[in-house]
Amino acid sequence: MINTGDKLICTSGNDCYVQGEIYTVGEFMNDKCFKLMTGSNDEYWYASIDKEGVHVRFRFNFIKDKYSDARFGRIENKNWVCYKF
């Protein structure tokens, strides 16, 4: 389980999230959706937790069914151990 303030590492980036960078979990909207800060001021995108793990999905409206997902793993303790959900 992840909580507000936890750190996630981007394991697969996109235009807003860089692979290898660390991001902070923000406020939860419900048990499967929360804000994931981008690192720029107070900006964020909504992240989802599902059977595939944590991801931020960007859907390009002008191209049907084209996505650009960013995926994340949780960092455990100060040892920087990363695991998928």
Buried (B, 14 or more C-beta within 10 A) or exposed (E): EBEEEBBBBBBEBBEBBBEEEEBBBBEBEEEEEBBBBBBEEEEBBEBBBEEEBBBBBBEEEEEEEEEEBBBBBBBEEEEEEEEEB
